[in-house]
Amino acid sequence: MSTPSAIERARPVAPTPTSARVATDKVPQPEPVEKAGAGRTAVTPEQIAAAQDDDALLPWPVVVAMCALSRSTLTRMSREGGFPPGIRLGPRCTRFKAGAIRRWLNDQAAR
C-alpha cells in the first residue's frame, strides 16, 4: 500500500454558499475618468478654447498637448532659444502666450 500524496491528504474545501458571494452586477461601478497619464493633468475643452486668444496664458499641459512634444523637450528647446520662453508667475508657475505658441507652430509647419 502506498502513502497518500499531499493532494490526497488535503481536506476538500467546502463551496461558498451563494448568499455569501458578492454579485458583481449589483455593485455600482464608478464612472470612467479621463486619465492623462502618470503625473499629468487632462486638458479640458475650455482650455483649448482659451488657446484661441493670442493673449491667453497657457499652462504646461495645454502647451504640451498643442505641440505634441514632451515638457522636457520643450524646456530644452526654450533654453536653447528654439521655443518661445515662458512667463514665470511664481516659483512653480509658468505660463505661455497662446499667440507665441501658435506662431512657433506655424513656423515649424512652414519648414
NULUM-535603 format. One record per atom (N, C-alpha, C, O): x, y, z; residue in one letter. Coordinates in steps of 0.1 Angstrom, whole numbers, plus 5000, padded with zeros to 4 digits. Layout:
XYZA
...
# end
This chain:
500849885000M
500050005000M
500950125000M
501950135007M
500550224992S
501450344991S
500950455000S
499750455005S
501850545003T
501450665011T
500650765004T
500950794992T
499650815009P
498850915002P
499651044999P
500451085008P
499451104988S
500151224984S
499551344991S
498551334998S
500251454990A
499851584996A
498451624992A
497651674999A
498151604979I
496951634973I
495851554979I
494751594982I
496051424981E
495051334986E
494851355001E
493751335006E
495851405008R
495751435022R
495051565025R
494451585036R
495051655015A
494451785017A
492951765019A
492251685012A
492351845028R
490951835030R
490251905019R
490652015014R
489051855015P
488351925005P
487752055010P
487352065022P
487752155002V
487252285006V
485752295002V
485352254991V
484952335012A
483552345010A
483252465002A
483852565003A
482352444992P
481952564984P
481352674992P
480652645002P
481552794988T
480952904995T
479552914992T
479052894980T
478652935002P
477252954999P
476953064990P
477653164990P
475953054982T
475553154973T
475253294980T
475553394974T
474753284991S
474353414998S
475653495002S
475553615004S
476753425004A
477953495008A
478753554996A
479653634999A
478453514984R
479053564973R
478653714970R
477453744972R
479453794964V
479153924960V
478753924946V
479553884937V
477553974943A
477153984929A
477754104923A
477454224927A
478654084913T
479354204907T
478454284899T
478754404897T
477354224894D
476454314886D
475654404894D
475054494888D
475554384907K
474754474916K
475654584922K
475154674928K
476954564921V
477854664928V
477954784918V
478354764907V
477654904923P
477855024914P
479255044910P
480155044918P
479455064897Q
480755084892Q
481055234890Q
480155304887Q
482255284894P
482555424892P
482555464877P
482855384869P
482155584875E
482155634861E
483655644856E
484455684864E
483855614843P
485255624838P
485755774839P
484955864836P
486955784843V
487555914844V
488655924833V
489455834831V
488656034826E
489656054816E
491056074823E
491256164830E
491955984820K
493255994826K
494256054816K
494156024804K
495156134821A
496156194812A
497456124813A
498356154805A
497656034822G
498955964823G
499555994837G
498956074845G
500655934839A
501355954852A
501756094854A
502556144847A
501256154865G
501656294868G
501156404859G
501656514860G
500356374850R
499856474840R
498356504843R
497656414848R
498056624839T
496656664840T
495956664827T
496656704817T
494756624826A
494056634813A
493756774809A
493456864817A
493756794796V
493456924790V
491956934788V
491356844781V
491357034793T
489857054792T
489557124779T
490357204774T
488357104774P
487857184762P
487957334764P
488157414755P
487657384777E
487757524780E
489157574778E
489357684773E
490157494781Q
491557544780Q
491957544765Q
492657634760Q
491457454757I
491657454743I
491057574736I
491557644728I
489757614741A
489057724735A
489857854739A
489857954731A
490357864751A
491157984756A
492358004748A
492858114747A
492957894742A
494157904734A
493957984721A
494958014715A
492758004717Q
492458084705Q
492758234707Q
492958294697Q
492758284719D
493058424722D
494558434722D
495258364730D
495158534715D
496558554714D
497158584728D
498358554730D
496458654736D
496958704749D
496758604760D
497158624771D
496158494757A
495858394768A
497158334773A
498058314765A
497158314786L
498358254792L
498058104794L
497158064801L
498858014787L
498557874787L
499457804797L
500657834798L
498957704805P
499757624814P
500457514806P
500157494794P
501457454812W
502257344806W
501457244799W
501757204787W
500457184806P
499657074799P
499057114785P
499057034776P
498557234784V
497957274772V
499057294761V
498857254750V
500257354765V
501357374756V
501857234751V
502057224739V
501957144760V
502457004756V
501456944746V
501856884737V
500156954749A
499156904740A
499156964726A
498956904716A
499357104726M
499357174713M
500557134705M
500457114693M
501657114711C
502957094704C
503256954701C
504056914693C
502656864709A
502856714707A
504356684710A
504856594704A
504956754719L
506256724724L
506256724739L
505356774745L
507256654745S
507256644759S
507656774766S
508256864759S
507356784778R
507756904786R
509256924786R
509757034785R
509956814788S
511456824789S
512056874776S
512956954776S
511456824765T
511956874752T
511657014749T
512557094745T
510457064753L
510157204751L
510957294761L
511357404757L
511257244773T
512157324782T
513557334776T
514157444776T
514057224771R
515457224765R
515457324753R
516357404751R
514457314744M
514357404733M
514257544737M
514757634730M
513557574747S
513357714752S
514757764757S
515057884755S
515457684764R
516757724769R
517757754758R
518557844759R
517657674747E
518457694735E
517957804726E
518657834716E
516857864729G
516357964721G
515457924709G
515058004701G
515057794709G
514257744697G
512757734701G
512057684692G
512357784712F
510957774716F
510657904724F
511557954731F
509457964723P
509158084730P
509358064745P
508957964751P
509958164752P
510158154766P
508858164774P
507858234769P
508858104785G
507658104794G
507658234802G
508658294804G
506558264808I
506358374817I
506258324831I
505358254834I
507258354840R
507158304853R
506258384862R
506458504863R
505158324867L
504258394876L
504558364890L
503958424899L
505358264893G
505758234906G
506858124906G
507258084895G
507358074917P
508457984917P
508057844911P
508957774905P
506757814910R
506357684904R
505257704894R
504357614892R
505157824888C
504057854879C
504657924866C
505158044867C
504557854855T
505057914842T
503857914833T
503157814832T
503658014825R
502658024815R
503258074802R
504358134802R
502558044791F
503058074778F
501958154770F
500758124771F
502358254763K
501458334755K
500958244743K
501758184736K
499658234742A
499058144731A
499458194717A
499758104709A
499558324715G
499958374702G
501358334698G
501658294687G
502258334708A
503658294706A
503758154702A
504558114694A
502958064709I
503057924707I
502457894693I
503057814686I
501357954689R
500757934676R
501757984665R
501857914655R
502358094667R
503358144657R
504558044655R
504958014644R
504957994667W
506057894666W
505657764659W
506357714651W
504357724661L
503857604655L
503757634639L
504057544631L
503257744636N
503157784621N
504557784615N
504757744604N
505557844622D
506957844617D
507457704615D
508157674605D
507157614624Q
507657474623Q
507057404611Q
507657324605Q
505757434609A
505057374598A
505557424585A
505557354575A
506057554584A
506457604572A
507857554568A
508257564557A
508557494577R
509957444574R
509957324566R
510957264563R
# end
